Amino acid sequence: GGLKLLGLLFDGNHDCFLKLTEFLAQACNREKYLSLLPPFQEVFSTFEPSMAFLVVRHGLLPYGRGRLAATAKTAAAPGEPPLTAEELEIQKKLEKVVQLYQEKPLEDDGLSMQFYITFWRLALQDIYMPTEGYEKAIAQISAAQKQIEVSKLKMERERDAQSRDYKNLKKEGLRLKDFHDKLKEEQLMQKLNHEKVLSRLEQEKTKWFAKPGPKATSTFVSEMICARVLTSYADALFCCRFVRLLIKLKTPGFQLLDFYNCWTIMLTQNIRCCSEREAQIFGVFLREMMAYVYSLRRSEKTYEAEMKENPCFHRNYYEDPANASVVEYAKYTDILKGHAKWEGRIYKALRQNLDSEDWMEKRNALLLLSQSCESFPVIERYAKSVLACVENMRDKEEQPDLKTLANSLVVKLKTLSDKWVDKQPEQLVAEKAAKKEGSQGEEVRKVTSSDKGAKTPLNALSNPTADTVKTTAQSKAASQVTTSSKAPPAPDSAKRTDSNGGNAEKRPREEAKTPPTVEVREPKQHKEIKEPKVKDRDRAEAKASKEVREVKEDSKRGDRGRDKDRDRAKSTTSLKETDWKRERSGGSAPAVASQEERPEKRQRRSERDADVVVTHSSRGVDRHGNARNALAAPDAGSSRGGGHEHSRRSAHTSSGGSSRHEHRRR
């Protein structure tokens, strides 16, 4: 919060200072403006060099005017441009003041003081002629004048020349004509001044780099370019145009490749320590500087035409290229490699701001990219990385201003993606994608072969449909096995006896006590496999099969009970008929026989009566018609324990014996 406020205050004060100096420069002539300024030494002691030269620049003589005025009077000395007395006086004052506030003499690093003063004295309008802008403005004014003339003629035909609208059109036409004439005059003056400046620079260029070398280039970047580039938008454009002017003039001692190496290392460090306004200004400088390299690499013919006999494209430094045995020029491939290297350096410095947690650093990076996106980034791999970072910021950033700025920048970068260079061939990209997919497939196969038959998360992920089909089939098979295991017994099973003399009819009842089948649960799937529809279908099928089994079991139990009732009734009727026949005969033998057969019959009847009791227990009434206990009914019907069954048998056995004695007495 405090840093943000401090940056806003700094930018606001700087803008006010620039507007004040611009207003005074337009409102006053050069002599009046110079009279308002304090002495040069006081100005340079108060402000930094960039701001001090900004203050005094309008009070100095025009750079080209002093040379031409001297040419008319005196002849030029050999090797030196002629200067007027006033120009010489101002030149000496500036050199004296600058030397007082410099840490180290420029001559020690290979630069001349004349070159330093020239760089700071010149303005953008001195070295750059905006011909296209003038022509466009003049064309618009001419079109407006033609439209006014057509309207005036139409009103004259309608005999409306004395109306107010006609008079207003006439005044507007006169105003546009005056503006057109002034603009034409300004263009001519600007063109004349530009030619004068170029003429003087052409004569002075041989004295600028006293000792060509890497040290002179680094000093030029640190003491002149870095100090002026962030002052204003006009100064940023001036630095770019001045470098192009050095190349156009074929300045000896200036090397383009080494210059780009130096400024991409030095100036990129300012990205993390600048305000919002300075970040936008640096974005303009970056756009113009990288646009020139981008224009060189468009075609080899363009580069060859620009490089032809130009010492700025030397691959090495030469003190005297004319006497050098071999002069090596930078090749087209060197520009391609250098462009990729320079963008990589800028990208690394910018990536720190994009990945930072600080609001100001992220905002500065976005503001810089919004100004330079037309020329940086254009290398595909760096452009894609920058686009990914900005998209990530757009999706995850909580600050609304950063989110909006990132969103607009993403649209710009995607729109300019057609201009990206050094793109990878589509075939190479397809091969990389195929290799990546193949490596993933090999990993899947290795894991599958190492764990055969096991349901690992990887296997489940690779083929979840197969696992679902297997589980469904297994559940269906289990339901079929359960149904077949609970089939009703054969009709004659009630008449058979087991090896121990017991009734075979007990077996189905005992088997009913134990679960007929054991459900085998499938191992749980991995939590990442989400198959809600398949699981719901399996649960529904299992529930339906369970209900069907319960209904079948109830029907089977009812059928068994009815069959046993019929068998009991038949056996009772046959026994009564046998006893009646024996009583009619009146013999003793039958009585003895009945007494001998009594234990066997008693055992058989007790077993039958026990079965009848169990059958009637499901109906809620015992053999003698007595009501059963409501609480004991579910336990007797469900558990059928051995102790309870034994008590029932003994009770009914005693009741059966008493009934037989009563029948004999009758």
Secondary structure, DSSP 8 states (H G I E B T S, - for coil): -HHHHHHHHHHHHHHHHHHHHHHHHHHS-HHHHHHHS--HHHHHHHS-HHHHHHHHGGGS--HHHHHHHHHHHS---TTS----HHHHHHHHHHHHHHHHT-SS-GGGGTB-HHHHHHHHH--HHHH---HHHHHHHHHHHHHHHHHHHHHHHHHHHTT-TTSHHHHHHHHHHHHHHHHHHHHHHHHHHHHHHHHHHHHHHHHHGGGTBSS-SHHHHHHHIIIIIHHHHTT-HHHHHHHHHHHHHHHHTT-TT--HHHHHHHHHHHGGGGGGG--HHHHHHHHHHHHHHHHHHHHHTS-HHHHHHHHTT-GGGBSS--S-TTT-S---B--HHHHHHHHHHHHHHHHHHHHHHHT-S-HHHHHHHHHHHHHHTTTSS-BHHHHHHHHHHHHHHHHH---HHHHHHHHHHHHHHHHGGGG-BS---HHHHHHHHHHHHHHHHHHHHHHHHHSTT---HHHHHH-HHHHHHHHHHHHHHHHHHHHHHT----GGGGG-B-TTS-BTTHHHHHHHHS-S----------TT---HHHHHHHHHHHHHHHHHHHHHHHHHHHHHHHHHHHHHHHHHHHHHHHHHHHHHH--HHHHHHHHHSHHHHHHHHHHHHHHHHHHHHTTTB-TTS-B--TTHHHHHHHT--HHHHHHHHHHHHHHHHHHHHHHHH-
